[in-house]
Amino acid sequence: MIIRKAKPEDKIPVLAFLQNTFRWGDYIDRVWDSWLAKKTLLTVEENGAPIGIGNFRLSKHQIWIEGLRINPKFRRKGYASALVLKMESLAKRKHRKISRMLIASGNSKSLKMAKSLGYTLEDKWWLYNLMPKKLDTTVHTATKLEQFENLIGSDLYSKSWEWLPLDKSELLQLVKKGCIVVAMQNKKPAGIGIWNESDIDRGVLQLGYLNGTKSGMGVILRYMQNKGFALKSKRIQVLTQKILGGPDLDRRMLFCLMKKELGAYH
Ligand SMILES: CC(C)(COP(=O)(O)OP(=O)(O)OC[C@H]1O[C@@H](n2cnc3c(N)ncnc32)[C@H](O)[C@@H]1OP(=O)(O)O)[C@@H](O)C(=O)NCCC(=O)NCCS
């Protein structure tokens, strides 16, 4: 077995075994070129042929592991585990302390693999789809941390399917980019949302963090629907730990956010 960076010529043979990964298909064809260009896509090679892949994203403190795929003919032979361990050692060399990955709650084989490698469940997140709609709402784009600090009730938020720590410096960056919106009720912050445009699906807006009172969160959701309408988005993906309800919300899937503390690199 060789684990190496993916090459352009791997695309056709790899996509050939990714036709029916999940019930709904797969998304790797939509991210392949961007992962390849970033040089973060790894391939497992056996007898000269690519039989598996995995991508990583390195941020300040963590490595994010995603897109693990092994050709069905080569499963249960330790290839995915070897890929994960390779990415972890790369992260340790670069002094990252944490590894995270997201696994659908129904993907028992992948959850079993993650647990066998020392990952534990950190949190569960729901994916909802929300349809764009013309609606009247008023929210404030946050300009200062003090405007919403008391509404941050989680250590993490999601951005283009990567979960990142919501520390002070991240929040300041998000404020700078104008991605944090606050719903005010009775002159008090009642809802907060952090949004982005999906890197994976063009024309999809994402709300990667939502918190507040029921009505405060409702205002944020209506704001997103209206924004989606104005931008002619296909849909809005809402990722949240909250159980939400409403006629325009379609609850799609539950995900397990898995975490592992990485030891020091020797
Ligand atoms: C999940 C996946 C990447 C695992 O790849 P793999 O190379 O077969 O995994 P490994 O051989 O390293 O398995 C490691 C451990 O995971 C668990 N595991 C993996 N596949 C399993 C299965 N089908 N049933 C039960 N346990 C399984 C076992 O504990 C296994 O150890 P063991 O074989 O010694 O019992 C592969 O099945 C795959 O490509 N699935 C489709 C895509 C997917 O779900 N990707 C993950 C998205 S987060």
The ligand as an SDF file (V2000), in Angstrom:
LIG
                    3D

 48 50  0  0  0  0  0  0  0  0999 V2000
  -16.1940    3.7070    5.9070 C   0  0  0  0  0  0  0  0  0  0  0  0
  -15.0620    3.2430    4.9930 C   0  0  0  0  0  0  0  0  0  0  0  0
  -14.2330    4.4420    4.5770 C   0  0  0  0  0  0  0  0  0  0  0  0
  -14.1970    2.2550    5.7800 C   0  0  0  0  0  0  0  0  0  0  0  0
  -13.1180    1.8570    4.9540 O   0  0  0  0  0  0  0  0  0  0  0  0
  -12.3060    0.4980    5.2220 P   0  0  0  0  0  0  0  0  0  0  0  0
  -10.9960    0.5980    4.5360 O   0  0  0  0  0  0  0  0  0  0  0  0
  -13.1690   -0.6540    4.8970 O   0  0  0  0  0  0  0  0  0  0  0  0
  -12.1300    0.5690    6.7920 O   0  0  0  0  0  0  0  0  0  0  0  0
  -11.0650   -0.2490    7.6680 P   0  0  0  0  0  0  0  0  0  0  0  0
  -10.7410   -1.5430    6.9820 O   0  0  0  0  0  0  0  0  0  0  0  0
   -9.9340    0.6420    8.0090 O   0  0  0  0  0  0  0  0  0  0  0  0
  -11.9430   -0.5540    8.9470 O   0  0  0  0  0  0  0  0  0  0  0  0
  -11.5580   -0.2430   10.2470 C   0  0  0  0  0  0  0  0  0  0  0  0
  -12.6170   -0.6840   11.2250 C   0  0  0  0  0  0  0  0  0  0  0  0
  -13.8400   -0.0140   10.9760 O   0  0  0  0  0  0  0  0  0  0  0  0
  -14.9540   -0.8880   11.2530 C   0  0  0  0  0  0  0  0  0  0  0  0
  -15.6530   -1.2030   10.0000 N   0  0  0  0  0  0  0  0  0  0  0  0
  -15.3140   -0.8090    8.7450 C   0  0  0  0  0  0  0  0  0  0  0  0
  -16.2200   -1.2930    7.8510 N   0  0  0  0  0  0  0  0  0  0  0  0
  -17.1180   -1.9940    8.5660 C   0  0  0  0  0  0  0  0  0  0  0  0
  -18.2800   -2.7300    8.2230 C   0  0  0  0  0  0  0  0  0  0  0  0
  -18.6840   -2.8380    6.9450 N   0  0  0  0  0  0  0  0  0  0  0  0
  -18.9900   -3.3180    9.2130 N   0  0  0  0  0  0  0  0  0  0  0  0
  -18.5980   -3.2210   10.4990 C   0  0  0  0  0  0  0  0  0  0  0  0
  -17.4850   -2.5460   10.8850 N   0  0  0  0  0  0  0  0  0  0  0  0
  -16.7640   -1.9430    9.9390 C   0  0  0  0  0  0  0  0  0  0  0  0
  -14.3410   -2.1420   11.8390 C   0  0  0  0  0  0  0  0  0  0  0  0
  -14.2220   -1.9290   13.2300 O   0  0  0  0  0  0  0  0  0  0  0  0
  -12.9850   -2.1420   11.1660 C   0  0  0  0  0  0  0  0  0  0  0  0
  -12.0270   -2.9080   11.8440 O   0  0  0  0  0  0  0  0  0  0  0  0
  -11.9960   -4.5110   11.6070 P   0  0  0  0  0  0  0  0  0  0  0  0
  -12.0750   -4.7520   10.1410 O   0  0  0  0  0  0  0  0  0  0  0  0
  -10.6630   -4.8960   12.2080 O   0  0  0  0  0  0  0  0  0  0  0  0
  -13.1670   -5.0420   12.3520 O   0  0  0  0  0  0  0  0  0  0  0  0
  -15.6220    2.4990    3.7510 C   0  0  0  0  0  0  0  0  0  0  0  0
  -16.5580    1.5330    4.1630 O   0  0  0  0  0  0  0  0  0  0  0  0
  -16.2940    3.4030    2.7320 C   0  0  0  0  0  0  0  0  0  0  0  0
  -15.6680    3.9130    1.8000 O   0  0  0  0  0  0  0  0  0  0  0  0
  -17.6060    3.6370    2.9330 N   0  0  0  0  0  0  0  0  0  0  0  0
  -18.3930    4.5030    2.0760 C   0  0  0  0  0  0  0  0  0  0  0  0
  -18.0760    5.9550    2.3010 C   0  0  0  0  0  0  0  0  0  0  0  0
  -18.1560    6.3680    3.7400 C   0  0  0  0  0  0  0  0  0  0  0  0
  -19.0640    6.0130    4.4800 O   0  0  0  0  0  0  0  0  0  0  0  0
  -17.1790    7.1980    4.1300 N   0  0  0  0  0  0  0  0  0  0  0  0
  -17.0720    7.7380    5.4330 C   0  0  0  0  0  0  0  0  0  0  0  0
  -17.8340    9.0030    5.4800 C   0  0  0  0  0  0  0  0  0  0  0  0
  -17.4760    9.8610    6.9640 S   0  0  0  0  0  0  0  0  0  0  0  0
  1  2  1  0
  2  3  1  0
  2  4  1  0
  2 36  1  0
  4  5  1  0
  5  6  1  0
  6  7  2  0
  6  8  1  0
  6  9  1  0
  9 10  1  0
 10 11  2  0
 10 12  1  0
 10 13  1  0
 13 14  1  0
 14 15  1  0
 15 16  1  0
 15 30  1  0
 16 17  1  0
 17 18  1  0
 17 28  1  0
 18 19  1  0
 18 27  1  0
 19 20  2  0
 20 21  1  0
 21 22  1  0
 21 27  2  0
 22 23  1  0
 22 24  2  0
 24 25  1  0
 25 26  2  0
 26 27  1  0
 28 29  1  0
 28 30  1  0
 30 31  1  0
 31 32  1  0
 32 33  2  0
 32 34  1  0
 32 35  1  0
 36 37  1  0
 36 38  1  0
 38 39  2  0
 38 40  1  0
 40 41  1  0
 41 42  1  0
 42 43  1  0
 43 44  2  0
 43 45  1  0
 45 46  1  0
 46 47  1  0
 47 48  1  0
M  END
$$$$
